Amino acid sequence: MKALREAMGLSQGKFADRLHYQQAQVSKVENGTVLASEAFAEAMDCDRGGRQDRGT
């Protein structure tokens, strides 16, 4: 995830804002302190142009 964020040229804070999460959560996921939840992964997918409609 860190490589993706850095490739996008975003700080943890800016990436967190785009995902509608706190910077601390992004940091914890990047550092392996916590696993990304399904909702967190979906937010990343949507931010990268993935599925927008969760119902399909």
N, C-alpha and C positions, 0 to 999 in steps of 0.2 A: 504494500500500500504506500509506503514511503516513496518508493521509486516512482510510482504513478503520480503521487502528489507533486514530487519534485519535477517530474517531466512536464507537468502542467504549469510549473512556475509559481506554485502557491505555497504560502506559509501554512503551518498547521492551523493557525487562526482563520485564515481566509478559506481554507479547505473546509474547516468545521462550519463556517458560516454558510457555505454553499450546500452542505449536507444537512443543515439545521441541527447540528450537534454542538456540544461544547468542545473547545480546544483540548481540554483535559481528556475527553473520551477518545479523540483522535490520537493523542499521545499514547494513551494506554493500549490502544489497538496496535499502533505502530511498534511499540516496545514489547508486545507480547504479554503484557500484564493481564489483559482480558482478551477474549476472543470477540471478533466482530459478531454482533447479533444479526439475525436475518434482516431485520429492519435497517440496520446500518449498512449491510451489504447491498440491499435494494436501493438505498439512498445513493450509494456510490455508483451503482449501475445506472440509475436514472440520470445522475449528473454527467455520466460519460455518454449519454444518448441511448441508453438501453431502454428496456420496457418502461413505458410511462403508465400503462394500464395494468394494475396488479390483478385485475379480475379475469384476465385471459391467460 
